[in-house]
Amino acid sequence: MILLQDQSHEISGESQSKSERDRIMMVKVGCDIVNIKRFEKSVENGGEKFLDRIFSSYELDRSSKAETLAGIFAAKEAVIKALGINAGKWHEIEVRHQKNGKPTLNLKRFAKEKDYIHDLSIAHDGGYAMALVCFIKKD
């Protein structure tokens, strides 16, 4: 967790009250990296049971490519790290995609996390998939 003091008034030149200047924003960040070949072996060893345990039907319908699923898995791990939740609640974290392809999250049962806005990025390169997620507490 990172706490940031709002200093936007210094950038915009606007004057703000002391309470506005001293507002604290809570930021939670998580990241994860997955070796795609290792992930493929986990899929081979665990088969359909492994896939069904980790991924929602939406995620599996979107793609069966190991690279894509490794990225989604990394995103779920990043969320677990950022929010400090117990691993294994895979279906409560669903990675969706906007029309433009940008990944986003559906946090099904984490009501308290509705107090946060979030951003998710997933990347693939050199045999790895990585994800970075950032949650910022709403005012």
Backbone torsions as a table, in degrees:
resi	resn	phi	psi	omega
1	MET	NA	138.1	178.7
2	ILE	-121.8	134.4	174.3
3	LEU	-107.8	128.5	-178.5
4	LEU	-117.9	136.9	173.7
5	GLN	-87.8	132.7	-179.8
6	ASP	-71.7	115.5	178.2
7	GLN	-120.9	26.0	-177.9
8	SER	-63.3	-24.6	178.8
9	HIS	-64.8	-30.2	179.7
10	GLU	-70.1	-30.3	-179.8
11	ILE	-80.1	-44.8	-174.5
12	SER	-81.3	-18.9	-178.7
13	GLY	82.0	1.9	179.4
14	GLU	-77.7	148.4	175.2
15	SER	-90.8	138.8	-179.8
16	GLN	-131.2	156.4	177.4
17	SER	-70.1	163.9	179.6
18	LYS	-59.0	-40.2	-179.1
19	SER	-64.8	-36.6	177.1
20	GLU	-68.7	-40.3	-179.7
21	ARG	-66.8	-33.4	-174.6
22	ASP	-92.6	10.0	178.3
23	ARG	-63.0	136.1	-179.6
24	ILE	-108.1	133.9	176.2
25	MET	-107.8	133.8	177.3
26	MET	-95.8	126.9	-179.8
27	VAL	-122.3	130.7	176.2
28	LYS	-118.7	129.6	-176.2
29	VAL	-126.9	140.0	174.8
30	GLY	-140.5	146.1	174.7
31	CYS	-143.1	157.8	178.5
32	ASP	-153.1	151.1	177.4
33	ILE	-130.2	140.5	-176.2
34	VAL	-129.3	129.7	172.6
35	ASN	-76.1	116.4	-172.9
36	ILE	-63.8	-40.4	178.8
37	LYS	-62.9	-41.7	177.1
38	ARG	-64.1	-38.8	178.1
39	PHE	-64.2	-42.6	177.7
40	GLU	-58.3	-40.4	178.5
41	LYS	-64.6	-38.5	176.9
42	SER	-62.9	-39.6	178.2
43	VAL	-66.5	-44.1	178.4
44	GLU	-60.5	-44.9	-178.4
45	ASN	-70.7	-40.1	-176.1
46	GLY	-90.7	-20.7	177.9
47	GLY	59.1	-149.4	-176.9
48	GLU	-60.6	-35.0	-179.7
49	LYS	-62.6	-43.3	177.9
50	PHE	-61.7	-48.7	-178.6
51	LEU	-61.0	-44.7	-178.8
52	ASP	-68.0	-29.5	179.0
53	ARG	-71.2	-34.8	-173.3
54	ILE	-94.0	-40.9	-167.6
55	PHE	-111.2	147.0	174.9
56	SER	-77.7	166.6	177.8
57	SER	-64.0	-34.8	176.6
58	TYR	-59.7	-47.1	-177.9
59	GLU	-64.2	-40.7	-179.9
60	LEU	-72.0	-33.5	178.1
61	ASP	-69.8	-30.0	-177.7
62	ARG	-66.8	-41.2	-178.6
63	SER	-165.4	147.1	173.4
64	SER	-110.4	5.0	179.6
65	LYS	-69.1	134.3	-179.4
66	ALA	-59.1	-38.3	-179.5
67	GLU	-60.5	-45.2	-179.8
68	THR	-66.7	-47.3	-179.3
69	LEU	-65.3	-34.5	176.4
70	ALA	-63.9	-38.1	176.9
71	GLY	-65.4	-41.3	177.7
72	ILE	-65.5	-41.8	177.6
73	PHE	-60.9	-44.1	178.1
74	ALA	-60.8	-38.9	178.8
75	ALA	-63.9	-43.3	178.5
76	LYS	-63.0	-42.4	177.2
77	GLU	-62.7	-40.1	179.3
78	ALA	-62.6	-40.3	177.8
79	VAL	-64.1	-44.7	178.7
80	ILE	-57.6	-42.2	179.7
81	LYS	-68.8	-42.7	-177.4
82	ALA	-66.6	-40.9	-174.3
83	LEU	-93.5	-9.1	179.3
84	GLY	65.9	36.8	-179.9
85	ILE	-97.7	165.3	-178.7
86	ASN	-70.1	135.3	175.1
87	ALA	-64.5	154.1	178.1
88	GLY	101.7	-8.0	178.1
89	LYS	-91.7	50.4	-170.7
90	TRP	-60.0	-40.8	-175.1
91	HIS	-77.0	-12.3	177.5
92	GLU	-83.3	-8.9	176.4
93	ILE	-119.3	113.0	-179.0
94	GLU	-120.1	130.5	177.0
95	VAL	-92.9	122.5	177.6
96	ARG	-114.7	173.9	179.2
97	HIS	-134.2	136.7	175.2
98	GLN	-73.6	171.2	-178.9
99	LYS	-57.5	-32.0	-179.7
100	ASN	-83.1	2.0	177.5
101	GLY	95.0	-9.7	-179.2
102	LYS	-66.1	130.4	178.9
103	PRO	-73.1	148.1	175.3
104	THR	-143.7	172.9	-174.9
105	LEU	-115.4	144.3	167.3
106	ASN	-117.0	104.6	179.9
107	LEU	-96.3	93.4	-167.2
108	LYS	-62.7	-43.6	-172.0
109	ARG	-120.5	13.0	-178.2
110	PHE	-99.9	73.3	-174.9
111	ALA	-56.3	-41.8	-178.2
112	LYS	-63.3	-24.9	-179.3
113	GLU	-77.8	-6.1	174.2
114	LYS	-69.4	-11.7	176.2
115	ASP	-79.2	0.3	-177.2
116	TYR	-117.0	146.6	163.5
117	ILE	-95.3	155.0	-177.1
118	HIS	-139.7	161.8	172.5
119	ASP	-140.7	141.2	-176.6
120	LEU	-130.4	136.4	174.3
121	SER	-130.8	136.2	176.6
122	ILE	-125.6	134.0	179.8
123	ALA	-134.6	155.3	178.5
124	HIS	-133.5	133.8	176.2
125	ASP	-169.5	143.3	172.8
126	GLY	55.6	34.6	178.4
127	GLY	83.8	11.0	-179.9
128	TYR	-126.6	151.4	169.8
129	ALA	-120.0	138.8	177.9
130	MET	-136.9	154.6	178.6
131	ALA	-137.7	146.3	176.5
132	LEU	-133.2	130.3	178.4
133	VAL	-128.3	142.7	-179.8
134	CYS	-132.2	129.1	175.5
135	PHE	-113.6	133.0	177.2
136	ILE	-124.1	126.8	-178.4
137	LYS	-64.4	130.9	176.9
138	LYS	-74.1	153.4	175.9
139	ASP	-71.2	NA	NA
